């Protein structure tokens, strides 16, 4: 699986994504850090687009959850992740 996300990240701030997988939607793997792969980015994507490295959680994983953490954003600031 690959993740693609868009994030407007101001200087000094960061967005961290984590993902986990499940075969049945009830028993979940541990959360794993999603790292961006700059080699997959192309100029046509735009400056706020990121792609992950390949993510493998085993054959047959049917359910995925992604969570995001925002660091260094000003209180009340706009946090946009798509």
C-alpha positions as CSV (number, residue, x, y, z in Angstrom):
1,X,0.0,0.0,0.0
2,X,1.1,3.6,-0.6
3,X,-0.3,6.6,1.2
4,X,-0.6,10.0,-0.5
5,X,-1.4,13.0,1.6
6,X,-1.5,16.8,1.3
7,X,-0.4,19.0,4.2
8,X,0.3,22.7,4.5
9,X,3.2,22.6,7.1
10,X,4.6,25.9,8.2
11,X,8.3,26.3,9.0
12,X,9.1,24.8,12.4
13,X,6.0,22.5,12.3
14,X,5.6,18.8,11.4
15,X,2.9,16.3,10.6
16,X,3.5,12.7,11.6
17,X,1.3,9.9,10.2
18,X,0.9,6.4,11.7
19,X,-0.9,3.4,10.2
20,X,-2.1,0.0,11.4
21,X,-3.9,-2.9,9.7
22,X,-6.4,-5.6,10.4
23,X,-7.6,-8.7,8.7
24,X,-11.0,-8.7,10.5
25,X,-11.6,-5.1,11.6
26,X,-11.3,-6.1,15.3
27,X,-7.8,-7.2,15.9
28,X,-5.2,-4.6,14.9
29,X,-1.5,-4.5,14.3
30,X,0.7,-2.1,16.2
31,X,0.8,1.5,15.0
32,X,3.7,2.0,12.6
33,X,5.3,5.3,11.5
34,X,4.7,6.4,7.9
35,X,7.7,7.9,6.3
36,X,7.6,10.1,3.2
37,X,9.4,8.8,0.1
38,X,10.7,11.9,-1.7
39,X,11.6,9.8,-4.7
40,X,7.9,9.3,-5.6
41,X,7.1,13.0,-5.6
42,X,6.9,14.7,-9.0
43,X,6.4,18.4,-9.7
44,X,2.9,17.9,-11.0
45,X,1.9,16.7,-7.5
46,X,2.4,20.2,-6.0
47,X,4.5,21.4,-3.1
48,X,2.2,20.1,-0.3
49,X,1.9,16.5,-1.6
50,X,3.7,13.6,0.1
51,X,4.0,9.9,-0.8
52,X,4.9,7.1,1.6
53,X,7.3,4.3,1.2
54,X,5.6,0.9,0.4
55,X,3.7,-0.3,3.5
56,X,3.2,-4.0,3.9
57,X,1.1,-5.6,6.7
58,X,0.7,-9.1,5.4
59,X,-1.4,-10.9,2.9
60,X,-5.2,-10.4,3.3
61,X,-5.1,-7.2,5.5
62,X,-8.5,-5.6,4.5
63,X,-8.8,-2.7,7.0
64,X,-6.5,0.2,7.5
65,X,-6.5,3.1,10.0
66,X,-4.4,6.2,9.7
67,X,-3.8,8.7,12.5
68,X,-2.1,12.1,12.3
69,X,-0.1,14.1,14.9
70,X,0.6,17.8,14.4
71,X,3.6,19.3,16.1
72,X,4.7,23.0,16.3
73,X,1.5,24.5,14.9
74,X,0.3,27.7,16.6
75,X,-2.7,27.3,18.9
76,X,-5.8,27.9,16.9
77,X,-3.8,27.7,13.7
78,X,-5.2,26.0,10.6
79,X,-4.4,22.3,10.4
80,X,-5.3,20.8,7.1
81,X,-4.5,17.3,6.0
82,X,-6.1,15.6,3.0
